Amino acid sequence: MLLAPLLFLLLLGTATTASAHAALESTDPADGSVLKSAPRTVTLTFSESVALLDDSFRVYDPDNRRVSTSSAHHAKGAGDTASVTLPGKLGTGTFTVAWRVVSADSHPVSGAFTFSIGKPSATTTPVATAPTEDRLTGTLYDMARYVAYMAAALLIGTAAFLALCRPPDPTVLDKPIRTGWWTLLAATLALLLLRSPYEAGTALTTAFEPSAIPKTLTTRPGEALAARVVLLAATAVFLLRLRGRDRFGRLATATGTALAIGLALTWASAEHASAGIQVPVALTSAVLHLLAMSVWLGGLTALLTTLYRSPSLGAAPVARFSRLAFTSVTVLVVTGIYQSWRGLGSWNALTGTSYGRILLVKLGAVVLLLAAAGWSRQWTNRLTGAEVRLRVPELVRTGADGAPASTGDGPPSAADGGTAPEAAADDSQDRLRRGLRRSVLVEVAVGVAVLVVTTLLTNTLPGRAAADAQQTATPAGIPAASVTTVPFRVGDAGGKVQITLDPGRVGENSVEAVVYGPDGGFATVPELRLSFTLPTQKIGPLDADIKDEGGYWGTNSLNLPIAGTWTMKVTVRTSDVDQVSVSRDVRIVR
């Protein structure tokens, strides 16, 4: 087990940037920007492909009235964009854009931003930036996902226990097999029904609209759920044909393995593994991880059931499952390390993101699970050893052909390994089976907790995506673009200049300066000059060399080489003889 943390260190140390869950990278118009004229479109760019909804965009004007827009579409056919066309006349003021899309890994993401035309409004539309989601719909959807994971583990794990561990009485596992199949079918149908309102964040009643399920079946998550239903039907036929058998041939084992892989793919193809870096490797890892978890935890449930319902269970099936469980744990460790690296990307994400903190909880639960498994393995070894010791006297008392080796006419004595030692051995085996049942019960309980935490992880923004969102978002306390308003007065007349530096960071910046008159409307001036000085480094003044662009003054080639607080000097000439200069501090960051 020392290999696991070493690999974890190596993988995290060599991580590169990527994501699952779509992170918003940019908006056009930019968040908080002030435009001199109305834009024709609103376009969002994401870190990965997104699916659009009927109500992906809601645009509100300064009076909180919804603006009529076109249907949402991908800009220029690019799957990582979402765009909507605005009407020709929008007026002036601050507009709010609320959006909601579905990322490539099936999770809805949403938010909101603002832009202004002419000048910002005194107040803006109060639209929350958090995901808009009906609580009942979201809760029911999550519950169905939890149940589906547990049912899959029960179905696949019990079937694997039957085929590979060969218990003496297979009929005792008929009920767990049926329970797992029916529960997984019910959970899958519930997910199909709830998928449409879950994506849209709407009330449960919208699930029963005629267009809801057909629309869901056109999406990748809907296709995966439909494929799961088909695979469950094939699984039912397969299980009915094998019912009552205590041995399985190669063809039956291969068919069952293929069905299990297909079921696991219906999860992997629609969740985190389907988006981000190394998708083929991630899909393979996700399938193996789910199968290993199912074989281990579902097999534990099958073993526990057999221990309670089949008193004649010998040590051989238990020993076979012990070896199978060890193989499953090995696969879980390897795939778990890879998925942790892929989902986290850095050590900071382990404690700095929700995904990392939930992963720590899962790691703690897995440690408890391994401890319980070690306890069960000890009981298994004792049971196997006791059975071997019980068979030795039998070999002594019988010849190679099974004839009694004793020559006495009476019943076997205690010295000959007779009834008293056999009774003691039986009592010892019963005690060992009881101990094994207790340890397996603890192992199953902790395993269920691990499954619940795993399901939480699949619904949480991975650390890589969170890091991407933080990198593409504006740092806390710093606007998306530096906007400074500079009032001025020349004689009896006055006004203000609104100056936007984009991105307001070290390096190339674009400058847009809009002059407003005393009434708040656009104003025309014969000359506007702009210069920047960094007093602490004795740099400047640097002339921005802005030009009259017809309605505003601007340039795309202002280079500010060093971070710091620059002094921006604005000179406004209102006539041939009247001008004024005003200075303001502007913070430039890296």
C-alpha positions as CSV (number, residue, x, y, z in Angstrom):
1,M,0.0,0.0,0.0
2,L,3.0,2.3,0.2
3,L,2.9,2.5,-3.6
4,A,-0.4,4.4,-3.6
5,P,0.8,7.6,-1.9
6,L,4.0,7.5,-3.9
7,L,2.1,7.3,-7.2
8,F,-0.3,10.0,-5.8
9,L,2.6,12.3,-5.2
10,L,4.1,11.6,-8.6
11,L,0.9,12.1,-10.5
12,L,-0.1,15.3,-8.7
13,G,3.3,16.7,-9.1
14,T,3.2,16.3,-12.9
15,A,-0.4,17.5,-13.4
16,T,-1.4,19.9,-16.2
17,T,-4.4,22.1,-16.6
18,A,-7.7,20.6,-17.8
19,S,-11.3,20.3,-16.6
20,A,-14.5,18.4,-16.4
21,H,-17.7,20.5,-15.9
22,A,-17.8,23.5,-18.2
23,A,-16.1,26.6,-16.8
24,L,-17.1,30.0,-18.3
25,E,-14.0,31.5,-19.9
26,S,-15.4,34.7,-21.4
27,T,-18.5,36.7,-22.3
28,D,-19.1,39.1,-25.1
29,P,-20.0,41.8,-24.1
30,A,-17.6,41.5,-21.1
31,D,-19.1,41.5,-17.7
32,G,-19.5,45.0,-16.3
33,S,-18.5,46.7,-19.6
34,V,-20.1,49.9,-20.9
35,L,-20.7,50.1,-24.6
36,K,-21.4,53.1,-26.8
37,S,-23.9,51.2,-28.9
38,A,-26.1,48.1,-28.5
39,P,-24.5,44.7,-29.3
40,R,-26.1,42.5,-31.9
41,T,-25.4,39.3,-30.0
42,V,-24.4,37.9,-26.6
43,T,-21.9,35.1,-26.7
44,L,-20.4,32.9,-24.0
45,T,-17.3,30.8,-24.4
46,F,-16.7,27.8,-22.1
47,S,-13.8,25.4,-21.4
48,E,-15.6,22.5,-23.0
49,S,-18.6,21.7,-25.2
50,V,-22.0,22.5,-23.8
51,A,-25.6,21.5,-24.6
52,L,-28.2,24.3,-24.9
53,L,-31.6,24.5,-23.4
54,D,-34.8,26.1,-24.7
55,D,-34.3,28.7,-22.0
56,S,-30.5,29.0,-21.9
57,F,-30.6,32.8,-22.0
58,R,-32.8,35.3,-20.2
59,V,-32.0,39.0,-20.9
60,Y,-33.5,41.7,-18.8
61,D,-33.6,45.5,-19.5
62,P,-33.0,48.2,-16.9
63,D,-36.7,48.1,-16.0
64,N,-36.6,44.4,-15.2
65,R,-38.5,43.5,-18.4
66,R,-37.4,40.4,-20.3
67,V,-35.9,41.2,-23.7
68,S,-37.1,39.2,-26.7
69,T,-34.2,37.3,-28.2
70,S,-33.6,34.6,-30.7
71,S,-33.2,30.9,-29.7
72,A,-29.9,29.9,-28.2
73,H,-27.3,28.5,-30.6
74,H,-23.6,27.8,-30.9
75,A,-21.7,30.7,-32.3
76,K,-20.2,29.8,-35.7
77,G,-21.0,26.1,-34.9
78,A,-18.5,26.0,-32.1
79,G,-19.7,23.5,-29.5
80,D,-18.0,25.4,-26.6
81,T,-20.0,28.5,-27.2
82,A,-23.5,29.7,-26.5
83,S,-25.0,32.7,-28.3
84,V,-28.2,34.6,-28.7
85,T,-29.2,37.4,-31.0
86,L,-30.6,40.6,-29.5
87,P,-33.2,43.0,-31.0
88,G,-32.0,46.0,-32.9
89,K,-33.1,48.7,-30.4
90,L,-32.3,48.1,-26.7
91,G,-32.1,51.6,-25.3
92,T,-29.6,52.7,-22.7
93,G,-28.8,51.5,-19.2
94,T,-27.7,48.2,-17.6
95,F,-28.8,44.9,-19.0
96,T,-28.6,41.6,-17.1
97,V,-28.0,38.3,-18.8
98,A,-28.9,35.1,-16.9
99,W,-27.7,31.8,-18.6
100,R,-27.9,28.1,-18.0
101,V,-26.3,25.3,-20.1
102,V,-25.4,21.6,-19.6
103,S,-21.7,20.7,-19.6
104,A,-20.3,17.7,-21.5
105,D,-20.3,15.6,-18.3
106,S,-24.1,16.0,-18.0
107,H,-24.1,18.6,-15.1
108,P,-26.1,21.9,-15.5
109,V,-24.1,25.1,-14.9
110,S,-25.5,28.6,-14.8
111,G,-24.7,32.2,-13.9
112,A,-25.4,35.8,-14.7
113,F,-23.6,39.0,-15.7
114,T,-24.3,42.6,-16.8
115,F,-23.3,45.0,-19.4
116,S,-24.4,48.6,-20.0
117,I,-25.2,50.7,-23.1
118,G,-24.4,54.4,-22.9
119,K,-24.1,54.6,-19.2
120,P,-24.8,52.3,-16.2
121,S,-28.3,52.4,-14.6
122,A,-28.7,53.5,-11.0
123,T,-30.0,50.0,-10.2
124,T,-29.8,46.6,-12.0
125,T,-32.1,43.6,-12.3
126,P,-31.7,41.4,-9.2
127,V,-30.8,38.0,-10.8
128,A,-28.9,35.4,-8.8
129,T,-25.7,34.1,-10.3
130,A,-26.1,30.7,-8.5
131,P,-27.6,27.8,-10.4
132,T,-31.4,28.1,-10.6
133,E,-32.7,24.7,-9.6
134,D,-36.0,23.4,-8.1
135,R,-35.0,21.8,-4.8
136,L,-37.4,18.9,-5.0
137,T,-36.4,18.0,-8.5
138,G,-32.7,18.1,-7.7
139,T,-33.2,16.1,-4.5
140,L,-35.2,13.4,-6.2
141,Y,-32.7,13.2,-9.1
142,D,-29.8,12.8,-6.7
143,M,-31.6,10.1,-4.7
144,A,-32.3,8.2,-7.9
145,R,-28.5,8.4,-8.7
146,Y,-27.6,7.1,-5.3
147,V,-30.0,4.2,-5.6
148,A,-28.8,3.4,-9.1
149,Y,-25.2,3.1,-8.0
150,M,-26.1,0.8,-5.1
151,A,-28.4,-1.4,-7.2
152,A,-25.7,-1.7,-9.9
153,A,-23.2,-2.8,-7.2
154,L,-25.7,-5.4,-5.8
155,L,-26.5,-6.8,-9.3
156,I,-23.0,-7.0,-10.7
157,G,-21.3,-8.0,-7.5
158,T,-23.8,-10.8,-6.7
159,A,-23.5,-12.2,-10.2
160,A,-19.7,-12.1,-10.0
161,F,-19.8,-13.9,-6.6
162,L,-22.0,-16.6,-8.2
163,A,-19.8,-17.1,-11.2
164,L,-16.4,-16.9,-9.6
165,C,-16.8,-18.0,-6.0
166,R,-19.2,-20.9,-6.6
167,P,-21.2,-21.0,-3.4
168,P,-22.7,-24.5,-2.6
169,D,-26.3,-23.2,-2.8
170,P,-26.7,-20.6,-5.5
171,T,-30.5,-20.3,-4.9
172,V,-30.0,-18.2,-1.8
173,L,-28.7,-15.4,-4.0
174,D,-31.8,-15.3,-6.3
175,K,-33.4,-12.6,-4.2
176,P,-30.4,-10.2,-4.2
177,I,-30.1,-10.7,-8.0
178,R,-33.7,-9.8,-8.5
179,T,-33.6,-6.9,-6.1
180,G,-30.6,-5.4,-7.8
181,W,-32.1,-5.8,-11.2
182,W,-35.5,-4.3,-10.4
183,T,-34.1,-1.5,-8.3
184,L,-31.7,-0.5,-11.0
185,L,-34.4,-0.5,-13.6
186,A,-36.7,1.6,-11.4
187,A,-33.9,4.1,-10.7
188,T,-33.0,4.4,-14.3
189,L,-36.6,5.0,-15.4
190,A,-36.8,7.7,-12.6
191,L,-33.7,9.4,-13.9
192,L,-35.1,9.4,-17.5
193,L,-38.3,11.0,-16.2
194,L,-36.5,13.6,-14.1
195,R,-33.7,14.5,-16.5
196,S,-35.5,17.2,-18.4
197,P,-36.6,19.2,-15.3
198,Y,-33.2,18.6,-13.7
199,E,-31.4,20.2,-16.7
200,A,-33.8,23.1,-16.9
201,G,-34.0,23.6,-13.1
202,T,-37.8,23.5,-13.2
203,A,-40.5,22.0,-11.1
204,L,-41.3,18.3,-11.0
205,T,-44.5,18.8,-12.9
206,T,-42.6,19.6,-16.1
207,A,-41.3,16.1,-16.2
208,F,-44.8,15.0,-17.4
209,E,-44.9,17.3,-20.4
210,P,-45.3,15.4,-23.7
211,S,-42.0,16.8,-25.0
212,A,-39.9,16.1,-21.9
213,I,-38.8,12.5,-22.5
214,P,-38.4,12.8,-26.3
215,K,-36.2,15.8,-25.7
216,T,-34.1,13.9,-23.1
217,L,-33.5,11.0,-25.4
218,T,-31.8,13.4,-27.9
219,T,-29.1,14.3,-25.2
220,R,-26.0,12.2,-24.3
221,P,-27.2,11.5,-20.7
222,G,-30.6,10.5,-22.1
223,E,-29.0,8.1,-24.6
224,A,-26.9,6.6,-21.9
225,L,-30.0,6.0,-19.7
226,A,-31.9,4.5,-22.6
227,A,-28.9,2.2,-23.4
228,R,-29.0,1.1,-19.7
229,V,-32.6,0.1,-20.0
230,V,-31.8,-2.0,-23.1
231,L,-28.8,-3.6,-21.4
232,L,-31.0,-4.4,-18.4
233,A,-33.5,-6.2,-20.6
234,A,-30.7,-8.3,-22.1
235,T,-29.3,-9.0,-18.6
236,A,-32.8,-10.3,-17.5
237,V,-32.9,-12.7,-20.5
238,F,-29.3,-13.8,-19.7
239,L,-30.0,-14.4,-16.0
240,L,-33.2,-16.3,-16.7
241,R,-31.4,-18.7,-19.0
242,L,-28.7,-19.4,-16.3
243,R,-31.1,-19.7,-13.4
244,G,-30.4,-22.7,-11.2
245,R,-26.9,-23.4,-12.6
246,D,-24.0,-23.8,-10.1
247,R,-21.3,-23.7,-12.8
248,F,-20.8,-21.3,-15.7
249,G,-18.9,-22.0,-18.9
250,R,-16.6,-19.6,-20.7
251,L,-19.3,-18.3,-23.0
252,A,-21.7,-17.5,-20.1
253,T,-18.8,-15.8,-18.2
254,A,-17.8,-13.7,-21.3
255,T,-21.4,-12.7,-21.9
256,G,-21.9,-11.6,-18.3
257,T,-18.7,-9.7,-18.4
258,A,-19.7,-7.9,-21.5
259,L,-23.1,-6.9,-20.0
260,A,-21.4,-5.6,-16.9
261,I,-19.0,-3.5,-18.9
262,G,-21.8,-2.1,-20.9
263,L,-23.8,-1.2,-17.8
264,A,-20.7,0.5,-16.4
265,L,-20.2,2.5,-19.6
266,T,-23.6,4.0,-19.3
267,W,-22.3,5.9,-16.2
268,A,-18.8,6.6,-17.5
269,S,-20.0,8.0,-20.9
270,A,-22.2,10.6,-19.3
271,E,-20.2,11.8,-16.3
272,H,-16.8,13.3,-15.4
273,A,-14.8,10.7,-17.5
274,S,-16.5,11.9,-20.7
275,A,-15.0,15.4,-20.6
276,G,-11.6,16.9,-19.9
277,I,-8.2,15.4,-20.6
278,Q,-7.4,11.9,-21.7
279,V,-11.0,10.9,-22.3
280,P,-10.3,7.3,-23.6
281,V,-8.1,6.5,-20.6
282,A,-10.5,8.2,-18.3
283,L,-13.5,6.2,-19.6
284,T,-11.5,2.9,-19.2
285,S,-10.5,3.9,-15.7
286,A,-14.0,4.9,-14.7
287,V,-15.5,1.6,-16.0
288,L,-12.8,-0.5,-14.2
289,H,-13.3,1.5,-11.0
290,L,-17.1,1.0,-11.0
291,L,-16.8,-2.7,-11.8
292,A,-14.2,-3.2,-9.1
293,M,-16.3,-1.4,-6.6
294,S,-19.3,-3.4,-7.6
295,V,-17.5,-6.7,-7.4
296,W,-16.1,-5.9,-4.0
297,L,-19.2,-4.4,-2.3
298,G,-21.8,-6.4,-4.1
299,G,-19.8,-9.5,-3.5
300,L,-19.6,-8.7,0.2
301,T,-23.4,-8.5,0.3
302,A,-23.6,-11.8,-1.5
303,L,-21.1,-13.3,0.9
304,L,-23.0,-12.0,3.9
305,T,-26.3,-13.3,2.5
306,T,-24.7,-16.7,1.9
307,L,-23.2,-16.8,5.4
308,Y,-26.7,-16.2,7.0
309,R,-28.7,-18.5,4.7
310,S,-26.3,-21.3,3.9
311,P,-25.0,-22.9,7.1
312,S,-23.1,-25.5,5.0
313,L,-20.9,-22.8,3.4
314,G,-17.3,-24.1,3.4
315,A,-14.1,-22.1,3.5
316,A,-13.4,-22.6,-0.3
317,P,-15.9,-20.0,-1.6
318,V,-14.9,-17.6,1.1
319,A,-11.2,-18.0,0.2
320,R,-12.1,-17.5,-3.5
321,F,-13.9,-14.3,-2.7
322,S,-10.9,-13.1,-0.5
323,R,-8.7,-13.4,-3.6
324,L,-11.3,-11.7,-5.8
325,A,-11.6,-8.9,-3.3
326,F,-7.9,-8.4,-3.2
327,T,-7.8,-8.1,-7.0
328,S,-10.7,-5.6,-6.8
329,V,-9.0,-3.5,-4.2
330,T,-5.8,-3.4,-6.4
331,V,-7.9,-2.1,-9.4
332,L,-9.6,0.4,-7.1
333,V,-6.3,1.8,-5.8
334,V,-4.8,2.2,-9.3
335,T,-7.9,3.7,-10.9
336,G,-8.6,5.8,-7.9
337,I,-5.2,7.4,-8.0
338,Y,-5.6,8.2,-11.7
339,Q,-9.1,9.7,-11.2
340,S,-7.9,11.7,-8.1
341,W,-5.1,13.2,-10.2
342,R,-7.4,13.9,-13.1
343,G,-10.1,15.5,-10.9
344,L,-7.8,17.5,-8.7
345,G,-4.7,18.6,-10.7
346,S,-2.9,20.1,-7.7
347,W,-2.3,19.7,-3.9
348,N,-4.1,23.0,-3.3
349,A,-7.3,21.6,-4.8
350,L,-7.3,18.9,-2.2
351,T,-8.2,21.3,0.6
352,G,-9.2,24.4,-1.4
353,T,-12.1,22.9,-3.4
354,S,-15.3,21.1,-2.5
355,Y,-14.3,18.2,-4.7
356,G,-11.0,17.9,-2.8
357,R,-12.6,18.0,0.6
358,I,-15.2,15.3,-0.4
359,L,-12.3,13.3,-1.9
360,L,-10.6,13.4,1.5
361,V,-13.7,12.1,3.2
362,K,-13.8,9.3,0.6
363,L,-10.2,8.4,1.3
364,G,-10.9,8.3,5.0
365,A,-13.9,6.0,4.4
366,V,-11.8,3.8,2.1
367,V,-9.1,3.5,4.8
368,L,-11.9,2.3,7.2
369,L,-13.1,-0.1,4.5
370,L,-9.6,-1.5,4.0
371,A,-9.3,-2.0,7.8
372,A,-12.7,-3.9,7.9
373,A,-11.5,-5.9,4.9
374,G,-8.3,-6.9,6.7
375,W,-10.4,-7.9,9.7
376,S,-12.6,-10.1,7.4
377,R,-9.5,-11.6,5.8
378,Q,-8.2,-12.7,9.3
379,W,-11.5,-14.5,9.9
380,T,-11.3,-16.1,6.5
381,N,-7.8,-17.4,7.2
382,R,-9.0,-18.8,10.5
383,L,-12.0,-20.5,8.9
384,T,-9.8,-22.0,6.2
385,G,-7.3,-23.2,8.7
386,A,-10.0,-24.8,10.9
387,E,-11.4,-26.6,7.9
388,V,-8.0,-28.0,7.0
389,R,-7.5,-29.2,10.6
390,L,-10.9,-30.8,10.5
391,R,-10.0,-32.8,7.4
392,V,-6.7,-34.2,8.7
393,P,-8.3,-36.7,11.1
394,E,-10.6,-37.8,8.3
395,L,-7.6,-38.6,6.1
396,V,-6.0,-40.5,9.0
397,R,-9.1,-42.6,9.6
398,T,-9.6,-43.4,5.9
399,G,-7.5,-45.1,3.3
400,A,-6.9,-43.9,-0.2
401,D,-10.1,-45.7,-1.3
402,G,-12.1,-44.2,1.5
403,A,-12.2,-47.4,3.6
404,P,-11.9,-47.0,7.4
405,A,-8.3,-47.2,8.6
406,S,-9.4,-48.2,12.2
407,T,-9.4,-51.9,13.0
408,G,-11.6,-51.7,16.2
409,D,-15.1,-53.0,16.3
410,G,-16.5,-50.2,18.4
411,P,-17.2,-46.6,17.6
412,P,-14.2,-44.3,17.0
413,S,-12.7,-43.1,20.3
414,A,-11.6,-39.6,21.0
415,A,-8.0,-40.6,20.5
416,D,-9.0,-41.8,17.0
417,G,-10.4,-38.4,16.1
418,G,-14.0,-39.4,16.9
419,T,-17.1,-37.5,17.8
420,A,-15.8,-35.3,20.6
421,P,-13.1,-33.6,18.5
422,E,-15.5,-33.3,15.5
423,A,-18.1,-31.6,17.7
424,A,-15.5,-29.3,19.0
425,A,-14.3,-28.5,15.5
426,D,-17.9,-27.9,14.4
427,D,-18.4,-25.5,17.3
428,S,-15.2,-23.7,16.3
429,Q,-16.3,-23.4,12.7
430,D,-19.7,-21.9,13.8
431,R,-17.9,-19.4,16.0
432,L,-15.6,-18.5,13.1
433,R,-18.6,-18.1,10.7
434,R,-20.3,-15.8,13.2
435,G,-17.1,-13.7,13.5
436,L,-16.8,-13.5,9.7
437,R,-20.5,-12.5,9.4
438,R,-19.9,-9.6,11.8
439,S,-16.8,-8.4,10.0
440,V,-18.5,-8.6,6.6
441,L,-21.5,-6.7,7.9
442,V,-19.2,-3.9,9.1
443,E,-17.5,-4.0,5.7
444,V,-20.8,-3.7,3.8
445,A,-21.9,-0.8,6.0
446,V,-18.7,1.2,5.4
447,G,-18.9,0.2,1.7
448,V,-22.4,1.8,1.4
449,A,-21.0,5.0,2.9
450,V,-18.2,4.9,0.3
451,L,-20.7,4.6,-2.5
452,V,-22.7,7.5,-1.2
453,V,-19.6,9.7,-1.1
454,T,-18.6,8.5,-4.6
455,T,-22.0,9.6,-5.9
456,L,-21.4,13.0,-4.3
457,L,-18.1,13.3,-6.0
458,T,-19.7,12.7,-9.5
459,N,-22.0,15.6,-8.8
460,T,-19.3,18.0,-7.6
461,L,-17.2,20.4,-9.7
462,P,-13.7,18.8,-10.0
463,G,-10.7,20.6,-8.6
464,R,-9.3,21.1,-12.1
465,A,-12.5,22.8,-13.3
466,A,-12.7,24.9,-10.2
467,A,-9.1,26.0,-10.8
468,D,-9.9,26.8,-14.5
469,A,-12.9,28.9,-13.4
470,Q,-10.8,30.8,-10.9
471,Q,-8.1,31.4,-13.6
472,T,-10.5,32.6,-16.2
473,A,-12.6,34.6,-13.7
474,T,-11.5,38.0,-12.5
475,P,-9.5,37.9,-9.2
476,A,-11.4,38.9,-6.1
477,G,-11.6,42.7,-5.7
478,I,-10.4,43.4,-9.3
479,P,-13.0,44.3,-12.0
480,A,-13.0,42.4,-15.3
481,A,-11.8,45.6,-16.9
482,S,-10.5,48.7,-15.1
483,V,-13.3,51.4,-15.4
484,T,-12.6,54.9,-14.1
485,T,-14.9,57.9,-14.1
486,V,-13.2,61.2,-14.1
487,P,-15.4,64.3,-13.5
488,F,-14.2,67.6,-15.0
489,R,-15.2,71.3,-15.1
490,V,-14.2,74.0,-17.5
491,G,-15.6,77.3,-16.7
492,D,-19.4,77.0,-16.1
493,A,-19.6,73.7,-18.1
494,G,-18.7,70.3,-16.8
495,G,-19.1,66.6,-17.5
496,K,-17.2,63.4,-17.0
497,V,-15.0,61.0,-18.9
498,Q,-15.5,57.2,-18.5
499,I,-12.2,55.4,-19.2
500,T,-12.1,51.6,-19.7
501,L,-8.8,49.8,-19.6
502,D,-9.1,46.2,-20.8
503,P,-7.9,44.0,-19.2
504,G,-6.4,46.5,-16.8
505,R,-3.2,44.4,-16.3
506,V,0.4,44.4,-17.2
507,G,1.1,44.4,-20.9
508,E,-1.1,45.4,-23.9
509,N,-4.3,47.2,-23.0
510,S,-7.1,48.6,-25.1
511,V,-8.5,52.0,-24.0
512,E,-12.0,53.3,-24.5
513,A,-12.8,56.8,-23.3
514,V,-16.4,58.1,-23.5
515,V,-17.2,61.8,-22.7
516,Y,-20.5,62.6,-21.1
517,G,-22.0,66.1,-20.8
518,P,-23.7,67.6,-17.7
519,D,-27.0,66.0,-18.7
520,G,-25.5,62.5,-18.8
521,G,-25.7,62.2,-22.5
522,F,-22.8,61.7,-25.0
523,A,-20.7,64.8,-25.5
524,T,-18.2,65.7,-28.3
525,V,-14.9,67.4,-27.5
526,P,-12.3,68.6,-30.0
527,E,-9.4,66.9,-28.1
528,L,-8.9,64.3,-25.4
529,R,-5.5,63.2,-24.2
530,L,-4.5,60.5,-21.8
531,S,-1.1,59.7,-20.2
532,F,0.1,57.3,-17.5
533,T,2.9,57.7,-14.9
534,L,4.3,55.3,-12.3
535,P,5.9,57.6,-9.7
536,T,7.4,54.8,-7.6
537,Q,9.4,53.5,-10.5
538,K,9.9,56.9,-12.2
539,I,8.3,55.7,-15.4
540,G,6.4,58.0,-17.7
541,P,4.5,59.9,-18.6
542,L,3.4,57.4,-21.3
543,D,1.1,58.9,-23.9
544,A,-1.8,56.6,-24.7
545,D,-2.2,58.2,-28.1
546,I,-5.9,57.8,-28.2
547,K,-7.8,58.7,-31.4
548,D,-11.3,59.9,-32.0
549,E,-13.2,56.8,-33.1
550,G,-16.5,58.6,-33.7
551,G,-18.4,58.6,-30.4
552,Y,-15.5,57.6,-28.2
553,W,-11.7,57.9,-28.0
554,G,-9.6,54.8,-28.0
555,T,-6.5,52.8,-28.8
556,N,-5.6,49.1,-28.8
557,S,-1.9,49.6,-28.2
558,L,-1.3,51.0,-24.7
559,N,1.5,49.0,-23.1
560,L,1.8,49.3,-19.3
561,P,5.0,47.2,-18.4
562,I,4.9,47.1,-14.6
563,A,2.2,46.3,-12.0
564,G,1.5,49.1,-9.5
565,T,-0.6,52.2,-8.9
566,W,-0.3,54.4,-12.0
567,T,-1.3,58.0,-12.2
568,M,-3.7,58.6,-15.1
569,K,-3.8,62.2,-16.4
570,V,-6.8,63.1,-18.4
571,T,-6.8,66.3,-20.4
572,V,-10.1,67.5,-21.9
573,R,-10.2,70.4,-24.4
574,T,-13.7,71.8,-24.9
575,S,-12.8,74.7,-27.2
576,D,-9.8,76.4,-28.9
577,V,-8.8,78.1,-25.6
578,D,-10.5,76.0,-22.8
579,Q,-9.1,72.8,-21.4
580,V,-8.6,71.1,-18.1
581,S,-6.4,68.3,-16.8
582,V,-7.5,65.9,-14.0
583,S,-5.5,63.0,-12.5
584,R,-6.7,59.7,-11.0
585,D,-4.9,56.7,-9.6
586,V,-5.4,53.4,-11.5
587,R,-4.3,50.0,-10.2
588,I,-2.6,47.7,-12.8
589,V,-2.1,44.1,-11.8
590,R,-0.2,41.2,-13.2
